[in-house]
Amino acid sequence: MDAKERIKRVTEVMLSMQRASWEQGVCAQALIAQGDGARALLFANDAVVRQAPDGRLAIVGDDAAVCDPAANGIPVLYAWERTRADLYLRASDRMADWLLETKRKTADGTLYHLLDRDEVWIDSIFMAPPFLAASGHPAEALAQVEGFRRLLWDGHRSLFSHKWDDAAKRLCRPEFWASGNGWAAAGIVRTIEFLPDTMREERARLSGYLVELLDGAISRLRSDGLFHDIIDDPSTFSETNAGQMFAFAIYRGVALGCVGERYLDRAEAMRAGALSKIDETGFVRGASGSPGFDAPGVSAEAQAFLLLMEAARAAHFGP
């Protein structure tokens, strides 16, 4: 299928999927990237409709997420910029207040991922810091990136472990989950994107973090452009979405001037690997799959990152 038809089918599949708060947010961000503002507004509106009394956006059922709802903050800000409707600005402010004021944090202020467990997850680096930067809290955005890095970064392997148990003061999932490292790469580049131009030193520091992570990941890239689910464990399954996430970070990072063009060849290899996994319906197959994310399958974020990757690439190479 040609590129236009591929985007259409991947989008239709994404729209068919049930969505938790983080999925609602990343899918809306993908729609914005693709220029589908009308649908992005609908996603943002429903995130506000389902805003919890504590300020968390897009809450469905018994959602124990601390950071995931903030993935909706950027789409809600987009809706405010498009419409100037006060309800979107108020909703964004309430979401930011939740992140700033919640007690679900480590002693040094790093956000926990869940309401019911004192754990820090690398997934959160995509959910919270970019929105904090976009909503006028760049210093807190930086503090969160530094906190996640302090607890989860392995400098010897240049990768992030997945989870830190703050009660036990140890890594409770030390494995280098490929998708978690993809969330980190995408979260860092999005945070850089929303930092003000006056914060040049801080942008440079985050750019250095991103390049270190890219180098650590690329050294484990398979010949088919994919990564293993546990990135340094060849016995784990070949996973699709991490490559899309890293490719997005490279394409977007090159556009922002924080990643060198020498990484584009690796992004192209990752993209080719991901495109080979799209079926005729438009499912991105072989991703760390919903709902358990422990076996190959499909997920809303894999659909969304195909769209984010393609939009970021088109901005550099053209459609």
N, C-alpha and C positions, 0 to 999 in steps of 0.2 A: 504494500500500500504506500502511497506517497505521503509526504510529511504532513500535509493538511489533513488528510483522512486519518492518519495515525493520531494526531492531536485530538481530532473530533471523537474518535472511538475511546481513547484513553480517558478523555473528559467524561464521556457518557458513563463509562464504568465507574469512575470516581463518584459521580453524582448518585449512582445507585446504591452506594455503600452506606450502612449505618455508621454513625460517627460519634465517637467520644470527643471530649472537649479539645484535646490536642489535634485530633483528626479534622474537626471542624475548622480549626485555626489554620493548619497547614494547607488544607484544601482551598480555603479562601485566599491564602497568600498565593497559591498557584494560579487561581483565577485572575487575581490582580496582575501577576506577572505576564499572563497570556493576553492581557488587555480586555478580559471579559468582565468589565466593571459592573454590568447589570447583575450578573449572577453573584459577584463578590458582595454587592450591596445586600442581596437577599441573605447570604450567609452571615454577614455582619448583623443584619436585623435579627435573625434568629438567635445569634449569640447573645444579643441584648435581651430578647424575650426570655431567654433561659438564664439570665444573670441571677445568681444566688444573692440572698440578703447580705452576705459578707463581701460581695463584690466580684466573686469569681464568675467568669463568663462561660456560657454554653454548657451549663451543668445539666446533665440528664441522669435521673435516678440517683443512686447512692454513690456519687462520684467523690472519691477521697483525694483527688488531685490538689496539690498546692500550686504547682507551677504550670501544669498543662493548660489551664484556662487562659493563661496570658498569651498563648499563641494566637488567640483571637483579638488581642489588643491592637495589633497592627491593622487588620481588616476593619476594626471598629473606628480607628483613627482615620483610615482611608474613607470610610463612610461619612465621617464628620467633614473631612476636607471636600468631599464631593457634594454634600447636601447642606452643610452648615446647620444641621438639625441638632439642637442642644442635647437631645437624648443620647447621641453617640459620644459627645464630649463628656457628659456626666458619667456614662458607662465606662469610658476609658479611665477617667479619674478614679472611679471606684475600684477598677481593676488594679491600677497602680498603687492605690492606698492599701489594698490587700497585701501586695508584695512587700511594701515598705513597712507595714505595721504588724504583719502576722508574727506570732511567736514561734512558728514552725521553722526554726532556724538553729544552726549550731551556735556555740558561744560567741564565735567571731562574726556571726551574721549571715552565713551561707545558707541558702534556702534548702529545706528538706523537700523531697519530691511528693510525699504523701502526708495526709493528716494523721494517719494511725501508725506510722513507723518512723523512727528517727533515722532516716536514711537519706543520703545525698546520692542522686543519680546523674550521670552525665547527660541524659536526655534533656534535663532542665536547662542546659546551656543554650539550647535553641528556643525554649519556651519563654524564658524570663528576660535575659539581658537585652536582646534586640528591642523588645517592647519598652523596657525601662529607658533605653537610650532614645527611642522614638518619642516617648511621652514626656521628655524633659528631665529625666533623671540619669544623665550619663555617668556621673560618679558612682551611683549605685550599680549601674550596669557593669562598669569596670570591676567594682568590688565583688560582684557575683562571679564574673569570669575568673578572677583571681582566686576566689574561694573554691570553685570547682576544680581549678587546676591544682591548687595546693593539696587537695584531698585525693584526687583521682589520677593525676598525671604521673606516668612512669618515665622518667628522664632517660633511663637506660634503653628502653624499647621505643621511645618517642610515640607512645600511644596512651590513651586513657583507659583505665579500668572502668568497670561499669558502675559499681555501687560501693558506697562507704556506709558502714553501720556506726553511727555517732555514739550510740549508747555503749557499744563494745569497744569503740575506738580501733576499728580494724576494717579492712576491706571485706565485705560480705559477698561480693562477686568480683574477684580480682581479674577475671577474664577480660580480654580485650575484644569486646563485642563489636563487630564491624559496624553495625547500624548505630551503636552508641557513639563510635568515633565519627561516623558520618553526621550525626546530629551535632557533634562538637564542631566539626569543620564548617557546617552550614550556619551554626549559631554564632561562631566567631566572625565569619564574614558579614553576616547580617548586622551584628553589633557594630563592626567597623563602619558599615554603610550608614548607620544612623547616628554615629558620634558627630558632634559639631566640628567644623573645620578648624576651630581654635585648638582642638585637642590633638595636635599633630604628634606629639611625643607618645601619647596614649595609643593613637591609631598605629603608630610604628611598632609599639610593643605588642599589640594584638596581632599585627601582621607577622611578626616574628614567631609568635605562638602558632599561627596558622601554617606557616611554612614548615616549622618543625613537625607538626602533625602530618602534613602532606608527605613529607619525606619519609616519616615512619610508616605511613600506610602504603605508599607507592613501592617501597622496598618489599612489600608482601603481595603485590599485585600479581594475579595469575596471568598466564599467557593469553587467556580468553577475555581479559579485561574485567574479570570479576574478582571478588574476594571470598575467602572462606568466612563462614558465619562468625567463628572466633578467628580473628584475622591472622593469628600466628599458629593456628592448629589445623593442619591439612586434613585431619580426620573428620572435621566438621563440614557441613554441606556447603556447596557453592551458592553464594547469596547474591541477589541482583541489586537490591536497593542501595547498599553502601556505595557502590560505584557511581550511581546517579548522584548521591549526596556529595561525594568528593568532586565529581565533575562539575556540579553546580557551583561548589565553593571555588574551584579553579576559574571557571568562566567569569563568575562574578568578581572574584578577586583580581583577575587581570584587568577587568573594566575599572575597578576602583584603584588600580595601581599598587595593590598590596601583594600581588603574586606575579612572578615573572612569567613572560610568555613561554619560557622553556618548559613549563608544565602543561602547555596546551596539548602536546602530543599524547601525554598520559590521559588527559581528560577525553581526548578523542577515542582512545582505546577503551576507556571505561564506558563511554557512550555507546560504542559499537557493541560491547558486551551486553549492555542493558537493552538496546534495541533488538538484539537477537532473541530476547525473552518475551517479546510482546506477541500475543496470539491474535488471531483474526478478529476476535471480539473486542480486543483492546485491553485485556488484562495484562499487567506486568507480572509475569510468572516468576517463581523461584525466589521471591522476596522472603525475608523473615516475616512469617505470615501471621495474620490475625487468627484467633484472638490471643494465642499464647506467646507468639513471637519466638518460638523455639523449634520451628520446623519450616521447611520451604512451603510457601503458599502465596497469598495475595494480601494486600493491605491498602488502606486509603492513602497512607503516606507514600507508598511506592508509586501509586498512580500520580500523586501530587508532585513528587520529586522528578518524575519523568517530565512533567509540564514545566516545573521550575528549571530543570536542566536545559530543556529545549529553548525556553525563553532567554535564559542567560547566554546560551550559545549563539542564538540568533542576533542578540545585541552586539556580539563581537564579529561573527562571520557573515551576518545577514541571513534571511530566511532560506 
